[in-house]
Amino acid sequence: MSSRYTPTPVPDNIEDLKQFLQEEFKSVSNASNNQADGHADKVYVEPPKPRTGDKRYADGTNWNPGQGEGLYYFDGTVWKLYGNGAQGAGDCGQFVDFNMHTASTINTPTALTWGTTALSQGISVDGTVTSRINFTHTGKYYVSFSAQLHSGNSSAKRMWLFPRINGTDVTGSTMLHTLKANDARRVVSRDGIFSVTAGDYLEAIFVVDDTGLELDGTAATAFAPATPSVTLSISQISA
């Protein structure tokens, strides 16, 4: 039953007025009671001119403000989901890339790029700069990163891997690995918790002291699927 009241036309016959008023009062009462009980009608289209403080229950398919089906409020700029008191509760993303990543010069930071989005809700690859992972909502996020290193020669080679937020290196975050044997491979990984603000972006950076050390996946075989060169998984844990 809807929480909205829409008046009906007044009857021309005065004898029908009593019945008309009874039905109208009933409709007004039902709408008022639904609002008092906290009911929100499911909405399938974004309101054209929302005002700060407006609340709507989005169906999540025809109209998805960003977090799927749920109760949202308008903060004057964007629609935000009510979810355990946490803005953007449930944001998550998983991004992979199967391409080889090589550095053009040694001792020079290079940002990894992301070619495949396996999952995205509130977190996404930037449409222009594909090394950037954009965050829609402020919060604390659990981040898991892994990469497959590949040695292209028999010299001892080192690779540094670390994250950046908004172009600034994250203090105390570097992974340093060495490979020597030609065609040797090694998977490295690290997890962490990051505090970000809505609109921030995250990048994964690598540096080598020998361009023969690269990040490279492997093709699928008859008995195993392909291996990505890099994988990044992110989930929001609190506001």
Secondary structure, DSSP 8 states (H G I E B T S, - for coil): --S--------SSGGGHHHHHHHHHHHHHHHHHHHHTT---EESS--SS--TT-EEEE-SSSS--SSSSEEEEE-SSSEEE-STT-TTTT-EEEEEE-S-B--SSTT--EE----EEEEEEBEEE-SS-TT-EEESS-EEEEEEEEEEEEE-SSS-EEEEEEEEETTEE-TT--EEEEE-STT-EEEEEEEEEEEE-TT-EEEEEEEESSTTEEE--B---SSS--B-SEEEEEEEEE-
